[in-house]
Every structure is written in structure tokens, then in C-alpha cells.
Amino acid sequence: MSFVRELSWRGLLQQSTDPALEDILQAGPMTLYAGFDPTADSLHVGSLVPILTLRRAQLAGHRPIALVGGATGMIGDPSGKTEERKLLSIEELERNVAGIRRQLERFLDFKAGGAELVNNHDWFRGLGYLEFLRDVGKHFSVNMMLQKDSVRARLETREHGISYTEFSYMLVQAYDFLWLHDRYGCKLQVGGSDQWGNITAGIDLIRRLRQGTAYGITLPLVTTASGQKFGKTERGTVWLDAERTSPYELYQFFIQTDDRDVGRFLRFYTFLDERTILDLEESVRSAPEKREGHRVLAREVTTLVHGAEEARKAEEATQALFGRRGGEAGMSVPASAPTSTEPQSVFAGEGVLLVDLLVKTQLCPSKSAARREIAGGGIYINEERVGDGERRVGLADIKEGKVLLRRGKKNYHAIQVTE
């Protein structure tokens, strides 16, 4: 199957600058690139779509370039933002770039003749401001730039507006495409749908300065069926770094996927074939209680990000947590119950106040609300009702490596206790 056709059936092809791109790519290997912003020392699950798109391209015989924006990270992309990003120091950017490099190497083959990993700071640090304005800036009309969605949206927000720094981001990204075109023969840029204006700016610059033809593909910005931005939870961003988000937490994030999203996320985040995904979708519809599609999704993504061994451990921990009947009362715990991890040291000594745990796990919005729930008989630890508002949760409350909290009849939170 061709690269473009695979993106199409997976629902990953949002826009293309040329309707004949599938035939063009079928004619022979092409070099393509996607950029990643070093705003942190780890990418998050929202970055998986472009990362896996580069991997799909490599498997289809094309040559991917992963660009880490050491230079563009100093400016900040206004696309999809309502206010200006915090500018990072050189030291912060270098640390972030190094972290992202290590993560990208898990997904792409960078051996000789394979994928390339580049940092645009390498070519921008020696480029003078006047030289850039003369050679690049003169080819961009301010009128045209003002029509781009990323710029127009910020101009319409009078409270924040847009700085000249962010306004110039489009020129910098366009020059990236030109530089990669000259250095590697790169002819295709891939990015989120909010990058359309930046991508077409690069295509136009290549046409003007090199009389060359280049192409662009955009991928959908992923949201959940409930309309929430993908990759965010009540506990924060879901990272690809195991120190920030453990393999177990990543597994839990995907196994708790809304039934309505399972089929779509299997297409986006796995390399399973269409027939297998259709069968799993049917399983979700006909036997939702089995959660087969959820388990496969969680296993496949955790394996991609952290390896098969970590995925196995996460799956075993989940089965230990939800595979038996929870607590002495024998009440079943829904597999979709939110989970988190805490070190055993939290429960040592006098233990931790139950009201603090109820707030931390989002079961109660505040300590006062938690005490009211306890006084009303609505809080349980391991299925035993709690009546003391000053109750502490200690080592004796850890059952089979977990502490199970419940508010009311249906609101669970399972805490997996680590050594």
C-alpha cells in the first residue's frame, strides 16, 4: 500500500497541496520532514501522530527527516496559541533538544542511508539578520502573511496580539524547508493542520528561489469524542518520557479510551492492518465489556514508546489491579477506573491524610468537600466505609500492591503503589 493511501484509510490525511501526490510518491522514494518544537525535554503523546507518520513513510521506502527546532524554539510558533510562548534560554533549549533526540531514535532508523535527525539552530546561528531579510524576507508579502490563519487569529485577539518575533516565525520555518531542500533534496513537509500556512510558505519560497516543486501534507489535530484536546488528563500532559509519565500510566491512559475513540486511535497510533482494526471495532460494539480493543490499543502504543517488556509489565499490573474482584467485599472495579501511582514511602510512618489523597486523585475538589463526603458515609478505602475525617492511609491499607478509593457508588480511583 502506498504511503498516501495508508494515511487516507487511517484518517490521517487532512490536506494535501497536490491531488497527484500519491502518484508522485509511487514513482520513487522521496525525502520528507516534520518538525518538533523543543518546548520541553520530552515530547508528549500529541506528537505521536507526526512521529509515526515519519515512521510509516520510512517503512514505505521514503527517507524521513526529523527536525528539532533549536532555532525556531527560540521564537515560538503562534499557530494554535492564544498568547505568546515563554522564551527559553539557550541552556534550556539545548537540554530539551537532547532529550527529544533520544526519543525520536526509538521510532526511526537513523543508520547509514536511513532517516536524518537535524537541528535548525545549526544553520541559523551563522546567518545574519540583514542577510536573512535580503535573501528571504523580500519574498514574503506582509499582506499575504496577515491572511494566514495562525497570524489572523492572534490579530483578532486584541488582549494578546502578536509580537514581531512570532510574526516572523513563518519566514524561519519556510527557510527550514528551503535549507533541507538544498541539503537533502527534501520535497515534502508533514505537519499538523495548524501548520498549513507555514508549510505553503516554504513551498512558495522553494518555487521562487529554486524554481523547484515541493509538496505539503497536513495531519488532523486529534481531539477526543468528548471534544477534549488529546494528550491531556486531570493530572496533566501525558509524556513519552518514562520519568514524566511511567509506562504503566501511559498504558492506563490508552486503556481508558472512550469506546467511541478506540477505532480511530487504533488507526492513528498503531501499525495494525485494516482488517484487524475492523475486527477490534466490531468487538467494541458487540462485546464492550471485554474491552479487547482498549487492551490492544494500550499494549501496542506502550510497546512502541517503551518496548515490549515495559508493556508486558504494565499489562500485568493492570490485570492485578482490575482482573480480580477488588477488596474484601468482592465488589468489581471497572477497568476504566482512573489510576495513578505513588511510591510506598508516601504511606510509611503515620501515612498520608485520606482527605489529601481524595483531592490529589480528583475524587473530591477540596479538603472540606472530602471531609463532608466522609462524614456523610460516602468514602471507602478498599471497599470499607470510612467515618473519620482525620483518617490516614498507611502501609496496612495497601492490598496486593494497591489502594482502592471510592466515592459514592461509581466513582473509583486505584492507586498503584511502587517500591
SVG drawing of the C-alpha trace seen along z (x, -y; Angstrom):
<svg xmlns="http://www.w3.org/2000/svg" viewBox="-24 -45 52 57">
<polyline fill="none" stroke="black" stroke-width="0.4" points="0.0,0.0 1.3,-3.5 2.2,-6.0 -0.6,-8.4 -3.2,-5.6 -2.2,-4.3 -2.6,-7.8 -6.0,-8.1 -7.6,-4.9 -6.2,-5.7 -7.9,-9.1 -4.6,-10.9 -4.6,-12.8 -6.2,-16.2 -4.9,-18.3 -2.5,-17.9 -1.1,-20.6 -1.3,-18.4 -4.0,-15.9 -1.5,-13.9 0.9,-13.4 0.1,-9.7 1.2,-9.0 4.3,-11.2 5.3,-9.3 4.7,-6.0 7.2,-7.0 10.1,-6.7 11.4,-7.4 11.1,-11.0 12.7,-12.8 10.2,-14.4 10.4,-16.1 8.4,-17.0 9.5,-19.5 9.3,-19.1 9.3,-22.1 11.8,-21.7 9.5,-23.5 10.3,-20.6 12.9,-17.9 10.3,-15.3 7.7,-15.0 4.1,-14.1 1.5,-11.7 0.2,-14.5 3.5,-14.3 3.0,-10.6 0.9,-11.3 3.7,-13.1 6.4,-10.8 4.5,-7.7 3.8,-9.3 7.6,-9.6 7.9,-6.0 5.2,-5.0 7.0,-6.9 10.2,-5.1 8.5,-1.7 7.1,-2.7 10.6,-3.3 10.9,-7.1 13.6,-9.0 12.3,-10.9 14.0,-13.8 13.1,-14.7 13.8,-18.4 14.3,-19.5 13.7,-23.3 16.6,-24.6 16.3,-27.9 12.5,-28.1 12.1,-27.1 13.8,-30.4 10.9,-32.2 7.8,-30.2 5.2,-29.2 2.0,-31.2 -0.1,-28.5 -2.9,-27.4 -1.8,-29.7 -3.8,-32.5 -0.8,-34.1 2.9,-34.3 5.1,-31.5 7.6,-31.9 11.1,-32.3 13.6,-29.7 17.3,-30.1 20.0,-28.6 20.8,-26.1 17.1,-25.0 16.8,-24.6 20.0,-22.5 18.7,-20.2 15.3,-19.9 16.8,-19.2 19.0,-16.4 16.0,-14.8 13.9,-14.9 16.7,-13.4 16.8,-10.4 13.1,-9.8 13.0,-10.1 15.7,-7.5 13.2,-4.9 10.9,-5.3 13.1,-6.0 16.1,-4.1 19.0,-6.5 21.5,-4.1 23.6,-5.0 21.2,-5.9 18.2,-6.0 16.4,-8.7 18.2,-12.0 18.0,-14.0 18.7,-17.7 18.6,-20.8 17.8,-24.1 20.0,-26.0 22.9,-24.5 22.2,-26.6 20.6,-29.7 23.3,-30.5 25.6,-31.7 23.0,-33.6 23.0,-37.4 19.8,-39.3 20.3,-41.6 21.3,-38.7 18.1,-36.9 15.9,-39.9 17.6,-40.4 17.5,-36.8 14.3,-35.6 12.2,-38.4 11.8,-40.2 9.9,-37.2 7.1,-37.5 4.3,-39.9 3.0,-41.2 -0.5,-41.2 -0.1,-37.5 1.2,-36.8 -1.7,-38.6 -4.1,-36.2 -2.6,-33.1 -4.8,-31.6 -2.2,-31.5 -1.5,-35.2 -5.1,-36.4 -6.4,-34.5 -3.9,-36.3 -4.5,-39.7 -8.2,-39.3 -7.4,-38.7 -6.7,-42.2 -5.8,-41.3 -2.6,-39.5 -2.0,-40.3 1.2,-39.0 4.8,-40.1 7.1,-40.8 9.1,-37.8 6.2,-35.3 5.1,-37.1 8.4,-36.2 8.1,-32.5 6.6,-31.7 9.7,-33.0 12.0,-31.0 10.1,-27.7 9.9,-28.4 13.7,-28.8 14.0,-25.4 12.2,-23.8 14.4,-25.6 17.6,-24.6 16.5,-20.9 15.6,-21.1 19.1,-22.3 21.0,-20.0 19.0,-16.8 16.7,-17.2 13.7,-17.3 10.4,-17.9 7.7,-17.1 6.8,-18.6 4.4,-17.0 2.7,-18.8 -0.5,-19.3 -3.4,-21.1 -2.5,-24.3 0.8,-24.3 -0.8,-24.7 0.2,-28.4 3.8,-27.7 4.1,-24.7 2.8,-26.6 5.1,-29.5 8.1,-27.1 6.7,-25.6 6.4,-29.1 9.9,-30.1 11.4,-27.0 9.5,-27.9 10.7,-31.5 14.3,-30.9 15.0,-27.5 12.2,-27.2 11.6,-23.9 8.4,-22.0 7.7,-20.9 4.7,-19.5 2.9,-19.5 0.6,-17.2 -1.2,-18.1 -2.4,-15.7 -5.5,-16.2 -5.3,-17.8 -6.5,-15.0 -9.4,-15.5 -11.4,-13.0 -15.1,-12.2 -16.0,-14.5 -14.2,-17.4 -11.2,-17.5 -7.6,-18.0 -5.9,-14.7 -3.0,-14.0 -4.3,-16.0 -5.6,-14.5 -6.6,-15.9 -3.1,-15.1 -1.6,-17.0 0.2,-16.2 0.9,-12.6 4.6,-12.5 6.7,-10.0 9.5,-10.2 9.1,-7.3 10.3,-9.6 7.5,-12.1 4.8,-9.5 5.5,-6.0 4.8,-3.1 2.0,-2.0 0.4,-5.5 0.8,-5.6 -0.9,-2.1 -3.7,-3.4 -4.2,-6.5 -4.9,-4.4 -6.9,-1.6 -9.3,-4.2 -10.0,-5.5 -13.7,-6.3 -15.3,-3.5 -16.1,-6.0 -12.4,-6.8 -10.9,-3.2 -11.2,-2.5 -9.8,-5.9 -6.9,-5.7 -6.0,-2.2 -5.7,-3.7 -3.7,-6.7 -1.4,-5.1 -0.7,-1.5 0.6,0.3 -2.1,2.9 -3.7,3.6 -7.2,2.5 -8.8,6.0 -7.5,6.4 -8.7,2.9 -12.2,3.5 -12.4,6.7 -11.5,4.9 -14.0,2.2 -16.7,4.8 -15.6,6.3 -16.0,2.9 -19.5,2.6 -20.7,6.2 -18.9,7.0 -17.8,3.7 -17.4,5.4 -14.4,7.4 -12.5,4.1 -10.5,6.1 -9.9,3.1 -8.8,1.0 -6.3,3.6 -4.8,4.0 -4.5,0.2 -2.8,-0.3 -0.4,2.6 0.6,1.5 1.2,-2.1 3.1,-1.3 5.3,1.2 6.0,-1.4 7.0,-4.0 8.7,-2.0 9.3,1.5 7.6,4.9 8.9,5.7 7.6,2.5 4.2,3.0 4.1,6.5 4.7,5.2 2.1,2.5 -0.5,5.0 0.3,7.4 -0.1,4.6 -3.4,3.7 -4.6,7.2 -3.5,7.4 -5.4,4.2 -8.6,4.9 -8.5,8.6 -9.7,9.8 -12.5,8.6 -11.4,5.6 -11.2,5.5 -12.5,7.9 -16.1,7.1 -15.6,8.6 -17.0,5.7 -15.8,5.5 -13.8,2.5 -14.4,1.0 -11.4,1.4 -12.0,-2.2 -11.4,-3.5 -8.8,-6.3 -5.5,-5.2 -2.3,-6.7 1.0,-5.6 2.5,-6.6 5.8,-5.4 5.4,-3.2 7.2,-5.9 4.1,-8.1 2.3,-5.6 5.2,-4.9 5.3,-6.2 2.0,-7.8 0.8,-7.6 -0.9,-10.2 -4.2,-12.0 -7.1,-10.5 -8.5,-13.9 -5.2,-14.8 -5.5,-11.7 -9.1,-12.4 -8.1,-15.8 -5.0,-14.6 -6.9,-11.9 -9.7,-14.3 -12.3,-12.3 -13.1,-15.4 -12.5,-19.1 -11.2,-20.2 -10.4,-19.0 -13.6,-20.5 -15.6,-18.6 -13.7,-15.4 -14.5,-15.7 -18.2,-16.3 -18.2,-13.2 -16.5,-11.2 -19.0,-12.5 -21.8,-11.5 -20.5,-7.9 -19.7,-8.3 -16.0,-7.4 -14.4,-3.9 -10.9,-2.5 -10.6,1.0 -14.4,1.2 -14.5,0.4 -16.5,-2.7 -14.5,-5.4 -16.1,-7.6 -13.1,-9.5 -12.3,-12.8 -8.7,-12.6 -8.2,-9.1 -4.7,-8.4 -3.8,-5.9 -0.8,-3.8 1.1,-0.7 -1.6,1.6 -4.1,0.2 -2.0,1.5 -3.7,4.6 -1.9,6.6 0.1,3.6 -2.7,1.1 -5.1,-1.2 -8.6,-1.4 -10.6,-4.6 -14.3,-5.1 -16.7,-8.0 -20.3,-7.1 -21.4,-4.1 -19.4,-4.5 -16.5,-6.9 -13.3,-4.9 -9.6,-5.7 -7.0,-3.0 -3.5,-3.9 -0.8,-1.5 1.9,-1.5 5.5,-1.2 8.6,-0.3"/>
</svg>
